[in-house]
């Protein structure tokens, strides 16, 4: 009987020893930052990038599980996985994030247009998608659908909402810089402010990325109040923008090579198709 008890005790001790956690998998008690599902690679431990993002659905946003996602984010994750980079997210407005990129407090931003002013402090990836902006008006203002250009809109002394430091193409840039026409543009830090201003009749229209504009109207159920006016502006290619203070040209070249590979894969076509729906 004692022998049986001894066997039981020994078996219990062995089971407890086998259940002991591996010391290499100890739990880190530090707060976990918002990060995508990119595993840290032992082959490239120094490749760690801080990606700045602002709420710009469907390109970049936080889902119901507090996960940063979106078209641009998913694409960036796929490319960063190819080059074994760890990435951490930092939230902010576009204006604040541009300053952070200049100062090296963030390493990369998504969905950026390449301009001479930005090239002074940033490196740009190869393009990964085209950008298009649409002009939105109140649905009741049907007479405004007859206007064929932003210049003609301004000639009628209409007020247009824009987001500060967004690039809307050369025509709008010229009008925003003009001493006689800049008064017709009202700047906001995020696009949703322009939506509220349009509904409050503080402006007559606003410019917004076509995908983003459709997403805002769908999420806020505003399709019966705000509609696309009909004017669209192609602003060119969207790039990933990197801080010259923190990102080397070698890292940029590795990123571009991986981006080219990802764009030629079925994943890329499926990604665009999914977010167009």
C-alpha positions in Angstrom: 0.0 0.0 0.0 2.8 2.4 0.9 4.5 1.5 -2.4 1.3 2.5 -4.4 1.1 5.8 -2.5 4.8 6.5 -3.2 4.2 5.8 -6.9 1.2 8.2 -6.9 3.2 10.9 -5.1 6.1 10.6 -7.5 3.8 10.6 -10.5 2.1 13.8 -9.3 5.5 15.5 -8.8 6.6 14.6 -12.3 3.3 16.0 -13.7 3.9 19.3 -11.9 7.4 19.5 -13.2 6.3 18.8 -16.8 3.6 21.6 -16.4 6.2 24.2 -15.5 6.4 27.0 -18.0 9.4 27.2 -20.2 11.7 30.0 -18.8 12.2 31.3 -22.3 8.5 32.1 -22.6 8.1 34.2 -19.5 5.3 36.8 -19.5 6.3 40.4 -20.0 4.5 42.6 -17.5 5.1 45.8 -19.4 2.2 47.4 -21.3 1.9 46.1 -24.9 1.8 48.8 -27.6 -0.6 48.6 -30.5 1.3 46.4 -33.0 0.4 44.3 -36.0 0.8 40.6 -36.2 4.5 40.8 -37.3 6.8 38.5 -35.4 10.2 39.7 -34.4 12.8 38.0 -36.4 16.1 36.8 -34.7 17.8 37.4 -38.1 17.0 41.2 -38.0 16.6 42.3 -34.4 17.6 45.9 -35.2 14.8 46.4 -37.8 12.2 48.1 -35.6 10.0 50.9 -37.1 7.4 53.2 -35.6 4.5 53.7 -38.0 2.4 56.8 -37.5 -1.3 56.5 -38.3 -4.4 58.6 -38.2 -8.0 57.4 -38.4 -8.5 57.3 -42.1 -10.9 54.4 -42.9 -10.7 52.3 -45.0 -6.9 52.8 -45.3 -6.0 52.9 -41.6 -8.1 52.6 -38.5 -8.7 50.6 -35.3 -11.2 47.8 -35.5 -13.5 46.5 -32.8 -10.7 44.4 -31.3 -8.4 47.4 -30.9 -6.3 46.2 -33.8 -4.8 48.7 -36.2 -5.9 47.6 -39.7 -7.0 48.9 -43.1 -6.0 48.6 -46.7 -2.7 50.5 -46.3 -1.9 48.8 -43.0 -2.5 45.3 -44.3 -0.2 46.0 -47.2 2.5 47.5 -45.0 2.3 44.5 -42.7 2.8 42.1 -45.6 5.9 44.0 -46.9 7.4 44.4 -43.4 7.0 40.6 -42.8 9.0 40.1 -46.0 11.9 42.1 -44.6 11.5 40.7 -41.0 10.8 44.1 -39.4 9.0 44.7 -36.1 6.6 47.6 -36.2 5.0 49.7 -33.5 2.1 52.1 -34.1 1.8 55.7 -32.9 -1.6 57.4 -33.3 -2.0 61.1 -34.2 -3.4 63.6 -36.6 -1.8 63.9 -40.1 -0.4 67.3 -39.1 1.2 66.1 -35.9 2.5 63.0 -37.5 4.2 64.9 -40.3 6.1 66.9 -37.6 6.9 63.6 -35.8 8.4 62.3 -39.0 10.5 65.4 -39.5 11.8 65.1 -35.9 12.4 61.3 -36.2 9.8 60.5 -33.6 8.0 58.2 -36.1 9.8 56.3 -38.9 7.1 55.9 -41.5 3.7 57.2 -42.7 1.3 55.6 -45.2 -0.7 57.0 -48.1 1.6 59.9 -48.7 1.9 62.0 -51.9 5.5 62.9 -53.0 6.1 66.7 -53.0 9.4 68.7 -53.2 8.7 70.1 -49.7 8.4 66.7 -48.2 11.4 65.3 -50.0 13.5 67.7 -47.9 12.9 65.6 -44.8 11.5 62.3 -46.1 12.4 59.3 -48.3 9.6 57.8 -50.4 8.9 54.2 -51.4 7.8 53.1 -54.8 4.1 53.9 -55.4 1.6 51.3 -54.2 -1.8 52.7 -55.3 -3.4 55.7 -57.0 -5.1 58.5 -55.1 -8.4 60.1 -56.1 -10.3 62.9 -54.3 -14.0 63.7 -54.7 -15.9 66.9 -54.0 -18.9 66.3 -51.7 -22.0 68.6 -51.3 -25.3 68.6 -49.5 -27.8 66.4 -51.4 -30.3 69.3 -51.5 -27.9 71.6 -53.4 -28.5 70.0 -56.8 -27.6 73.2 -58.6 -24.0 72.7 -57.6 -23.7 69.5 -59.6 -23.5 71.7 -62.8 -20.1 73.1 -61.8 -17.3 71.4 -63.6 -14.1 72.3 -61.7 -12.9 73.5 -58.3 -11.8 76.8 -60.0 -15.3 77.3 -61.2 -16.6 76.5 -57.7 -14.4 79.2 -56.2 -15.5 81.7 -58.9 -19.0 81.4 -57.5 -17.5 82.3 -54.1 -18.2 78.9 -52.5 -16.4 77.7 -49.4 -14.6 74.4 -49.6 -13.4 72.3 -46.6 -10.0 70.7 -46.8 -7.7 68.9 -44.4 -4.6 70.8 -43.4 -1.4 69.7 -45.2 -3.2 67.2 -47.5 -2.1 67.4 -51.1 -5.1 67.8 -53.6 -3.2 68.2 -56.8 -1.6 71.3 -58.5 -4.9 73.1 -59.3 -6.1 73.1 -55.7 -2.6 73.9 -54.4 -2.5 77.0 -56.6 -5.9 78.1 -55.4 -5.0 77.6 -51.8 -1.8 79.6 -52.2 -3.5 82.4 -54.1 -4.0 85.6 -52.2 -7.5 86.1 -53.8 -8.7 82.5 -53.5 -7.2 81.1 -50.3 -10.1 82.6 -48.3 -12.4 80.1 -49.9 -10.7 77.1 -48.3 -11.4 76.2 -44.7 -8.9 73.8 -43.1 -9.6 71.0 -40.6 -7.3 68.6 -38.8 -9.5 65.6 -39.8 -12.0 64.9 -42.5 -15.0 64.3 -40.1 -14.8 68.0 -39.1 -15.6 69.0 -42.7 -18.6 66.7 -42.7 -19.9 68.4 -39.6 -19.2 71.9 -41.1 -21.1 70.9 -44.3 -24.1 69.8 -42.4 -23.9 73.0 -40.3 -23.7 75.1 -43.5 -20.4 76.6 -42.6 -19.0 75.4 -45.9 -20.6 74.5 -49.3 -18.5 71.5 -50.1 -15.5 69.5 -49.0 -12.7 67.4 -50.7 -12.1 63.9 -49.5 -10.4 60.8 -50.8 -13.1 58.8 -52.8 -12.7 55.6 -50.7 -12.6 57.5 -47.4 -15.6 59.7 -48.4 -17.7 56.7 -49.3 -16.7 55.0 -46.0 -17.6 58.0 -43.9 -21.1 58.3 -45.5 -21.7 54.6 -45.1 -20.6 54.5 -41.4 -22.5 57.6 -40.4 -25.6 56.8 -42.5 -25.4 60.2 -44.2 -26.1 59.1 -47.8 -29.4 60.9 -47.7 -27.7 64.2 -46.7 -24.3 64.3 -48.4 -23.4 63.1 -52.0 -20.5 63.3 -54.4 -20.8 66.5 -56.5 -19.2 64.9 -59.5 -15.8 66.6 -59.6 -12.9 64.2 -59.0 -9.2 64.9 -58.8 -6.4 62.4 -59.5 -3.5 63.4 -57.3 -1.1 60.7 -58.5 0.6 57.9 -56.6 0.5 57.0 -52.9 3.8 56.2 -51.3 5.1 55.1 -47.9 7.1 58.0 -46.5 10.1 57.4 -44.3 12.0 59.8 -42.0 15.5 60.7 -43.2 16.5 61.1 -39.6 15.9 57.4 -38.7 15.6 55.3 -41.9 18.5 54.5 -44.2 18.5 54.2 -47.9 19.4 50.6 -47.5 16.2 49.9 -45.5 14.2 51.8 -48.2 15.7 49.6 -50.9 14.8 46.4 -49.0 11.3 47.7 -48.5 10.9 48.6 -52.2 12.1 45.1 -53.2 9.6 43.5 -50.9 6.8 45.9 -52.0 7.4 44.9 -55.6 7.1 41.2 -54.7 3.9 41.7 -52.7 2.3 43.8 -55.5 2.8 41.0 -57.9 1.2 38.4 -55.6 -2.5 37.3 -55.5 -2.6 38.9 -52.0 -2.4 42.4 -53.5 -5.2 42.0 -56.0 -7.4 40.3 -53.4 -6.7 43.2 -50.9 -7.7 45.9 -53.3 -10.8 44.0 -54.3 -11.9 43.5 -50.7 -11.7 47.1 -49.8 -13.5 48.3 -53.0 -16.6 46.5 -51.9 
